[in-house]
């Protein structure tokens, strides 16, 4: 008995130049945001979902080969739901740079360090804001700020006085 399963291979993606890539936070995978289809670079290969299956290629412009679900890397299968949302500050990277650097970046946890720096900057801004805000509250507690309970007008008003 012969069983024939026919799985359609995705059509090729045409590129004028190698795609620019963005890191997917927490995944050490990269995607091409300016391409109409989802293609993801991970560990030296390109992955592409198509008709509820995954395909892999060694080239961004395809020679897509079906990948059995058990052979799709867990990182690819478990991308965060918002994996296309890129935090501010990330710049698109040339494919050649990603291709030559991904191993080193992953080994050194390059993107984690950048995320920590970004979080540190966010925390610094938050602390500065809180200090300014607390300083204002401190002046108000010591009567240095306009007296809002009396409309800022100390006497001379037409209101009733007791």
C-alpha positions in Angstrom: 0.0 0.0 0.0 1.5 3.4 -1.1 0.5 6.5 0.8 1.2 9.7 -1.0 1.0 13.0 0.9 1.3 16.1 -1.2 2.4 19.2 0.7 2.6 22.5 -1.3 6.0 24.2 -1.2 5.8 28.0 -0.6 6.4 30.2 -3.6 9.8 31.9 -3.7 10.1 35.3 -2.3 11.7 37.8 -4.6 14.2 40.3 -3.2 16.0 43.2 -4.9 18.6 43.0 -2.2 19.2 40.9 1.0 16.6 41.8 3.6 17.2 43.9 6.6 16.5 42.1 9.8 15.3 42.8 13.3 16.0 40.7 16.4 13.0 39.0 18.0 13.3 39.9 21.7 14.3 37.0 23.8 14.6 34.5 21.0 17.9 35.1 19.2 16.0 34.8 16.0 15.6 37.5 13.4 12.8 38.5 11.1 12.6 40.6 7.9 10.0 43.4 8.7 9.9 44.7 5.2 8.9 41.5 3.5 5.3 40.6 2.8 5.6 37.0 4.2 6.9 35.8 7.5 10.5 34.6 7.2 12.7 34.1 10.3 16.4 33.6 10.4 17.5 31.3 13.2 20.8 29.3 13.7 21.9 29.8 10.1 18.7 28.8 8.5 15.5 30.6 7.3 12.1 29.4 8.5 8.8 30.1 6.9 5.3 29.1 7.9 3.1 28.3 5.0 -0.4 26.7 5.0 0.0 25.5 8.6 3.4 23.9 7.9 7.0 25.0 8.4 9.6 25.2 5.8 13.3 25.7 6.0 15.9 27.1 3.6 19.6 27.9 3.7 18.8 31.0 1.6 16.5 34.0 2.4 15.1 33.8 -1.2 14.2 30.2 -0.7 14.6 26.7 -1.8 12.0 25.9 0.8 12.0 22.3 2.1 9.2 20.9 4.3 10.2 20.5 8.0 8.4 17.9 10.1 7.0 19.5 13.2 9.4 17.6 15.5 12.3 19.1 13.6 11.2 22.7 13.9 13.3 24.4 16.6 11.3 25.1 19.8 12.5 28.7 19.6 10.6 29.1 16.3 7.5 27.2 17.5 7.4 29.3 20.7 7.9 32.8 19.5 6.1 35.3 21.6 2.6 36.3 20.3 3.8 39.9 19.6 7.1 38.8 18.0 6.7 41.4 15.2 6.4 44.3 17.7 9.9 45.8 18.0 10.8 47.8 21.0 12.0 51.4 20.3 15.7 51.8 19.7 16.2 48.6 17.6 17.8 49.3 14.2 17.4 47.1 11.2 20.5 45.0 10.6 22.0 44.0 7.3 21.6 40.2 6.6 25.4 39.8 6.1 26.0 41.2 9.6 23.5 38.8 11.2 24.7 35.8 9.1 28.3 36.4 10.3 27.5 37.4 13.9 24.5 35.4 15.2 26.7 32.8 16.9 28.8 35.3 18.7 25.7 37.4 19.7 24.0 34.3 21.0 27.1 33.1 22.9 27.7 36.6 24.4 23.9 37.2 25.0 24.4 40.4 23.1 20.7 41.3 22.9 20.1 40.6 26.6 22.8 43.1 27.4 21.2 45.7 25.2 17.8 45.0 26.8 19.4 45.5 30.3 20.9 48.8 29.2 17.5 49.9 27.8 15.8 48.9 31.0 18.5 50.8 33.0 17.9 53.9 30.9 14.1 53.5 31.4 14.7 53.2 35.2 17.0 56.3 35.2 14.3 58.3 33.5 11.7 57.0 35.9 13.9 57.9 38.9 14.5 61.4 37.6 10.8 61.9 37.1 10.0 60.7 40.5 12.7 62.9 42.1 11.2 66.0 40.3 7.7 64.9 41.3 8.7 64.2 44.9 10.6 67.5 45.1 7.4 69.3 44.0 5.4 67.5 46.6 8.0 68.3 49.3 7.8 72.1 48.5 4.0 71.8 48.6 4.1 70.2 52.0 6.3 73.0 53.3 4.1 75.8 52.0 6.4 76.9 49.2 3.8 76.2 46.5 0.7 78.2 45.7 -1.9 77.7 48.3 -4.6 75.9 46.2 -7.0 75.7 49.1 -7.5 79.5 49.0 -7.5 79.8 45.2 -3.9 81.2 45.2 -5.2 84.6 46.3 -4.3 85.5 49.8 -6.9 88.0 50.7 -8.5 90.7 48.6 -11.0 88.3 47.2 -14.7 88.9 47.2 -15.5 85.6 49.0 -17.1 85.4 52.5 -14.6 85.3 55.3 -15.4 83.8 58.7 
